[in-house]
Amino acid sequence: MGTEKSLDLRKDIEDINEIPGIHELLNVISSSSNMRFVAVARVTKERWITGVSKDDIDFGLRPGDELDVGSTICNEIRQHHIPVIIEDVDSNAIFCNHHTPQQYGFKSYISYPIFLKDGSFFGTLCAIDPKPAKINNDRIKNMFKLYTDLISFHLEAIHKLNHANRKIKKQQEIAELRETFVAVLGHDLRNPIGTTRMCADMLLSAKIPDAAKKQAEIIKSTSYRMQSLIDNLLDFAKGNLGDGISLHLKSDNIELEKELHEVIEESKILNDSRLIETNINLSHDVDCDINRIAQLLSNLLTNALKHSESKEPVEVEISSENSEFSLAVINYGETILEKHQENLFKPYFKSKAKSNENGLGLGLYIASEIAKAHHGDLHVESNEGKTCFSFHMPLKSNIESAEAL
């Protein structure tokens, strides 16, 4: 506990020295009052520590140096919270026989308490000189009052900044632990998911009853859904750990259209009771990461199927014309509230809708990151029961590094 207190006091001394213009402030006090030693002291019940000083009389105190607190008048100020002003010790009835001026050899003395904004006593702004000085006047007293208030204000600001920095550091540590956990979890889940899908394929190719095949199909479709969740987790973790969404650009419309159709067909298999209407027209080549665009479509389709009316179709419109590649997924159902729309592309965001009870809230975030990596944009419009997520990007890429964005 003693070490902890010592560390706190050391930080207080550092905070005093971080106050902007503190040395200039002491210079002004010295020149205005003709007091040649001026200091800000951190004072507690047990200790008197120099925070910062201006010393033109070789008193010998620098930041961190200490006096016996019981030997100082500052200790009495700590107890009574009343400033002390002595123009000439010899003619002062109260302090002419006081042990402090006799011990330290000063004739004039002034000290004002410094209180923090919460009312707690912090220390003093004090000045001494071996010669008498005319300091018991409104000009000097107002100056000390003003400067103690200024010191208090800056200490409070520094304390708040330090608290905010500690909070940010703690949050960063928590975020790093969470993201590392997510990355490890996602990586370790890939193998069992792959094994599950392989076993489902083996069952589907074997001569088993139709009822068993149906169960195998459910297992396989579930494995695809789990794989999609894992991919989103890994992309999120990599993005937040600094790697970002990586791209491997390619200009091959045949392969792109094939991948997009496969995503749509897979969605139909996973949602066999739903109608997906598709219109794909790739009349111009597109520079893109084909797998990532397919992932973007998959995430948007998953979201649309999840949040739309089961009797209504989900529409997919994809085209490449007028120097732009566009992809839109439209569904019909509950309108997304405007206050929620701006948060849809944030990680872990989930509305309170019943359809949102399951899931990680990463699909739309990953889709938006893929859009950004392609120098495109993804936005949403939702009104009168119709919701459209649309993605637009230039046909020709101006991305310099396609390996890590």
KETOR-959379 format. One line per field, with one value per residue (C-alpha): x, z negated, y. Coordinates in steps of 0.2 Angstrom, whole numbers, always signed. Example, Ala and Ser with C-alpha at 12.3 -4.5 7.8 and 13.67 -1.06 7.14 Angstrom:
REM residues 2
X	(+62; +68)
Z	(-39; -36)
Y	(-22; -5)
***
This chain:
REM residues 405
X	(+0; +15; +22; +5; +4; +22; +18; +3; +13; +26; +12; +6; +23; +24; +6; +12; +26; +14; +4; +7; +17; +20; +38; +33; +19; +33; +43; +28; +25; +43; +45; +28; +31; +50; +51; +66; +60; +43; +36; +21; +22; +12; +7; +0; -1; +15; +25; +30; +37; +43; +32; +41; +51; +60; +75; +86; +92; +100; +87; +91; +74; +70; +56; +54; +65; +56; +56; +50; +31; +31; +44; +34; +20; +12; +7; -3; -11; -16; -25; -34; -35; -31; -17; -2; +6; +21; +30; +43; +45; +53; +38; +25; +18; +12; +27; +42; +46; +40; +52; +50; +57; +71; +75; +75; +81; +67; +60; +45; +33; +17; +7; -10; -19; -22; -39; -44; -62; -69; -64; -49; -33; -18; -4; +2; +8; +21; +36; +50; +64; +78; +73; +56; +44; +28; +16; +1; -9; -24; -13; -2; -16; -27; -13; -10; -28; -30; -14; -20; -36; -27; -16; -31; -40; -25; -23; -41; -39; -23; -32; -47; -35; -25; -42; -48; -31; -32; -49; -45; -30; -41; -54; -40; -33; -51; -54; -37; -41; -58; -52; -38; -51; -62; -48; -42; -60; -64; -48; -51; -69; -64; -58; -73; -85; -76; -77; -95; -98; -88; -98; -114; -108; -103; -121; -129; -119; -124; -139; -149; -168; -175; -178; -160; -155; -166; -157; -140; -145; -150; -133; -124; -134; -131; -112; -112; -121; -108; -94; -101; -102; -84; -78; -86; -78; -61; -63; -68; -54; -41; -48; -48; -30; -24; -23; -39; -49; -37; -41; -35; -41; -46; -56; -66; -84; -88; -80; -88; -106; -103; -98; -113; -125; -118; -121; -139; -142; -134; -146; -161; -155; -153; -170; -180; -197; -191; -192; -176; -179; -162; -157; -138; -131; -112; -110; -93; -78; -76; -59; -63; -60; -72; -73; -76; -90; -98; -96; -104; -119; -120; -121; -134; -144; -143; -149; -163; -170; -169; -178; -191; -209; -208; -221; -213; -198; -181; -174; -156; -151; -133; -126; -110; -112; -109; -92; -100; -103; -119; -127; -143; -153; -171; -183; -201; -206; -204; -196; -180; -181; -171; -162; -156; -151; -135; -129; -133; -115; -107; -100; -111; -126; -142; -159; -173; -182; -187; -178; -162; -161; -148; -132; -117; -121; -106; -113; -117; -101; -90; -100; -97; -78; -78; -86; -73; -59; -65; -66; -85; -100; -114; -129; -147; -164; -180; -197; -215; -210; -197; -178; -164; -146; -136; -117; -108; -90; -80; -77; -59; -49; -37; -31; -12; -10; -22; -14; -18; -29)
Z	(+0; -4; +13; +21; +12; +17; +35; +34; +27; +40; +53; +45; +47; +65; +67; +60; +72; +86; +83; +98; +94; +76; +76; +84; +71; +57; +66; +66; +47; +43; +53; +47; +29; +27; +20; +26; +22; +28; +28; +31; +17; +15; -3; -13; -31; -30; -16; -8; +9; +22; +38; +47; +42; +47; +35; +36; +18; +19; +7; +16; +19; +36; +42; +31; +16; -1; -17; -34; -33; -51; -49; -36; -37; -23; -35; -45; -29; -25; -42; -42; -23; -26; -16; -26; -22; -31; -25; -38; -51; -64; -65; -64; -81; -76; -67; -75; -86; -74; -71; -52; -48; -60; -53; -34; -36; -27; -32; -20; -16; -6; -3; +4; +3; +20; +20; +33; +41; +29; +14; +9; +3; +15; +10; +10; +21; +10; +10; -2; -2; -15; -14; -19; -4; -2; +2; -9; +3; +15; +31; +24; +15; +31; +41; +30; +29; +48; +51; +38; +47; +63; +57; +50; +67; +76; +63; +65; +84; +83; +71; +83; +97; +88; +83; +101; +107; +94; +99; +117; +113; +104; +118; +130; +120; +119; +137; +142; +130; +138; +156; +152; +145; +160; +172; +163; +161; +179; +185; +173; +179; +197; +197; +188; +199; +214; +207; +204; +222; +228; +218; +224; +242; +239; +232; +247; +259; +249; +251; +236; +233; +240; +222; +218; +234; +229; +212; +221; +232; +216; +209; +224; +226; +208; +210; +224; +213; +199; +212; +217; +198; +196; +211; +205; +188; +195; +207; +192; +181; +195; +199; +181; +178; +192; +207; +215; +229; +241; +260; +275; +290; +306; +322; +327; +329; +333; +317; +307; +314; +310; +292; +290; +297; +285; +270; +276; +278; +261; +253; +262; +256; +238; +239; +251; +247; +252; +269; +275; +291; +300; +314; +318; +333; +334; +350; +345; +336; +318; +308; +292; +279; +285; +269; +259; +270; +269; +250; +250; +260; +248; +233; +240; +246; +229; +221; +233; +231; +213; +211; +225; +226; +231; +244; +253; +265; +263; +278; +284; +297; +303; +318; +325; +336; +337; +329; +313; +306; +295; +285; +276; +264; +261; +249; +242; +224; +209; +213; +204; +193; +198; +181; +184; +202; +198; +186; +198; +204; +187; +179; +167; +170; +169; +169; +156; +170; +167; +183; +175; +159; +167; +176; +172; +181; +192; +209; +215; +206; +216; +232; +229; +227; +243; +252; +244; +249; +267; +266; +267; +256; +248; +242; +237; +241; +232; +233; +234; +231; +245; +240; +253; +249; +264; +268; +281; +287; +302; +316; +317; +301; +295; +281; +280; +268; +271; +258; +241; +239)
Y	(+0; +12; +9; +12; +29; +33; +30; +41; +55; +53; +54; +70; +78; +73; +80; +97; +98; +94; +110; +121; +136; +132; +138; +155; +156; +155; +168; +180; +177; +179; +196; +202; +199; +200; +183; +174; +156; +150; +133; +122; +109; +92; +91; +77; +73; +63; +72; +89; +86; +99; +98; +112; +127; +143; +145; +161; +160; +143; +135; +119; +111; +103; +92; +77; +84; +84; +93; +87; +91; +95; +108; +118; +131; +122; +108; +121; +127; +109; +108; +125; +129; +147; +156; +163; +180; +186; +202; +202; +188; +200; +211; +198; +194; +176; +170; +180; +165; +151; +137; +137; +154; +151; +134; +140; +157; +167; +184; +185; +171; +168; +152; +148; +131; +122; +113; +101; +102; +89; +100; +90; +98; +95; +106; +124; +138; +146; +158; +164; +176; +180; +198; +207; +210; +220; +206; +208; +218; +214; +213; +199; +190; +191; +184; +169; +166; +166; +155; +142; +141; +140; +126; +117; +118; +111; +97; +92; +92; +81; +69; +67; +64; +51; +43; +43; +35; +22; +18; +17; +6; -6; -6; -9; -24; -31; -29; -37; -52; -53; -52; -65; -77; -74; -78; -94; -100; -97; -106; -121; -123; -125; -143; -150; -141; -148; -165; -163; -158; -173; -185; -178; -180; -198; -201; -193; -204; -220; -230; -225; -221; -205; -199; -201; -192; -178; -177; -178; -163; -153; -157; -152; -135; -132; -134; -121; -109; -112; -110; -93; -88; -94; -84; -68; -71; -73; -58; -47; -53; -50; -33; -27; -34; -23; -35; -28; -37; -45; -44; -55; -45; -54; -49; -64; -61; -79; -85; -70; -75; -93; -89; -77; -91; -103; -92; -90; -108; -112; -100; -108; -125; -119; -110; -122; -114; -97; -89; -79; -69; -66; -54; -54; -44; -43; -34; -27; -35; -31; -30; -38; -51; -64; -74; -58; -52; -69; -67; -50; -57; -72; -60; -49; -64; -72; -55; -53; -71; -69; -53; -54; -61; -79; -78; -63; -66; -59; -50; -50; -37; -38; -28; -20; -5; +13; +11; +4; -13; -14; -27; -25; -37; -32; -40; -36; -36; -25; -8; -4; +11; +26; +26; +8; +11; +20; +6; -9; -9; -9; -25; -34; -23; -32; -24; -31; -39; -58; -63; -56; -66; -78; -73; -63; -46; -47; -51; -33; -27; -39; -34; -16; -19; -29; -14; -2; -13; -12; +7; +5; +9; -1; +7; +3; +11; +5; +12; +6; -13; -13; -14; -13; -16; -9; -11; +0; +0; +6; -7; -4; -5; +9; -2; -2; -17; -31; -42; -33; -18)
***
